[in-house]
Amino acid sequence: MEFLVKIAREAEENTQVPAYPVSVEKVLKAVIATGDFWKIVDLCDEPLPLVAEILKLLNREGIVAFEGSQILLTEKGADFVKKLGIEPFVSHKCSCCNGRGVVIDGELKEAFEKFVEIQKNRPPAIHCYDQGYVTPENSFARVALADDRGDLRGKKICVLGDDDLMSIALALTGLPEKVTILEIDERLINFIKEVSDKYGLNIDARVHDLRQPLPKDVVGAYDTFFCDPPETVEAIKAFVGRGVATLKSERCAGYFGVTRRESSLDKWRKIQKVLLDMGLVITDLLHNFNEYVNWDYYEEMRGWQLTPVKEPPKEIWYKSTQFRVETVRGFKGFNEPIVGDIYNDAESSTT
Ligand SMILES: NCCCCN(CCCN)CCCN
C-alpha cells in the first residue's frame, strides 16, 4: 500500500493534479485490461495528465513497460498486482440503453433519422474553441432525456454553445415552442441557419461570445437550457451561470456535461459548490452519458505531449457525465463579463 501512496504523492507533485493511492490502483487495473493509452484513461476516470504521469512513474519502477504503441505489465508488475490483489474492471452497463436510462423511440425516431443525415455535413470540430462534438445518437439521447423529464414540450429552450447541434436536434422534433442558440463560431451559426431555413425549423441563431453578458431579450426568458462547457470552474460559471440567467423562474431545468477526463473529483467538488451557490439542485448525474467523437486536432492538444506512447485514439475515449439541474427559490444566474482564460487549468488536456 505504501508504494501506491509514494507514487500518488510524486505524481501529484509533478502534475499539480490531486492524486490518491486509488488513482494508482485504477491505472494498474486498467493496464491489466488494455495496453491502449486512451482506453486506460477511459477506464480510470482520472484526469489524463495524472494517468500519463502515473504510467511514467510505474515505468521507472519497472512495473509497466512501453513497447511500441502498447503499455504492458512487466513480470514484476504482474507479481505486484497479484500480491496486492488488484482485479480488472468489471461492467454491468445496460446494453439496451447504453447506460443512459433513455432510448430514442416513438415520435423521436423519425426526427433522429433526419438529424443523422443533416449532421453529415456539419463543420469539423476546431481546437481554438475546445470543440469536440458528441455522437448524433448522443445529441438525441439528450433530447429524449429532456422530454422524459418534462423539459421539452411547449418549452422555450436556450442552447449556449452548440458544436453538438442540439438546436437542430431539438427543433427537428417540433416539440419545443422556441429554440435559441448562442454560439461564438460563425461556421456553426451559418450551418444551423442554413438547416433551419431548409427544414423550416425557425431556429433563432445568433453569433455570441459567452464571455460577454447575454443579449437583453434572452435574460429570464426561457424554460430550459443546454450547454457543454470547457472543463474549468471558470467556464462552468460562465456557461452554466449564463444558462441560469436565461431561465424564467424557479423549477426550470438545465443540462450540461462534466467530464472525469479533464476534471478530478476535487475539481468536481468545486464545480458542484458553484452550482449549489447559484441556487441549483442537481437532480440527475448520468455517468458516461456523453461520448465525444474523436476530433482530428489531437496532435495539437496538450494531452498528446503527455502520452507515454504516441498512438492516435481509435475508439471513443472522451466521455462526460450528463448533469440535470433545476432552479429553486433564491436561484441567481451569472451575467457579468468573463475575463481571463476559461479553457486551461492543471487538469485540462484537450485544449
Ligand atoms: N476538446 C475536445 C473535447 C471537449 C469537450 N468539451 C466541450 C464539448 C462541447 N461539445 C467539454 C466536454 C464536457 N463539458
The ligand as an SDF file (V2000), in Angstrom:
LIG
                    3D

 14 13  0  0  0  0  0  0  0  0999 V2000
  -11.5190   19.4740  -26.5990 N   0  0  0  0  0  0  0  0  0  0  0  0
  -12.2380   18.3090  -27.0230 C   0  0  0  0  0  0  0  0  0  0  0  0
  -13.2470   17.8350  -26.0140 C   0  0  0  0  0  0  0  0  0  0  0  0
  -14.0020   18.9730  -25.4350 C   0  0  0  0  0  0  0  0  0  0  0  0
  -15.2550   18.5590  -24.7390 C   0  0  0  0  0  0  0  0  0  0  0  0
  -15.7120   19.7870  -24.0780 N   0  0  0  0  0  0  0  0  0  0  0  0
  -16.6120   20.5900  -24.8840 C   0  0  0  0  0  0  0  0  0  0  0  0
  -17.6110   19.7450  -25.5850 C   0  0  0  0  0  0  0  0  0  0  0  0
  -18.5670   20.5180  -26.4630 C   0  0  0  0  0  0  0  0  0  0  0  0
  -19.4480   19.6270  -27.0960 N   0  0  0  0  0  0  0  0  0  0  0  0
  -16.1200   19.5920  -22.7060 C   0  0  0  0  0  0  0  0  0  0  0  0
  -16.9860   18.4050  -22.5060 C   0  0  0  0  0  0  0  0  0  0  0  0
  -17.5400   18.2730  -21.0890 C   0  0  0  0  0  0  0  0  0  0  0  0
  -18.0020   19.5180  -20.5530 N   0  0  0  0  0  0  0  0  0  0  0  0
  1  2  1  0
  2  3  1  0
  3  4  1  0
  4  5  1  0
  5  6  1  0
  6  7  1  0
  6 11  1  0
  7  8  1  0
  8  9  1  0
  9 10  1  0
 11 12  1  0
 12 13  1  0
 13 14  1  0
M  END
$$$$
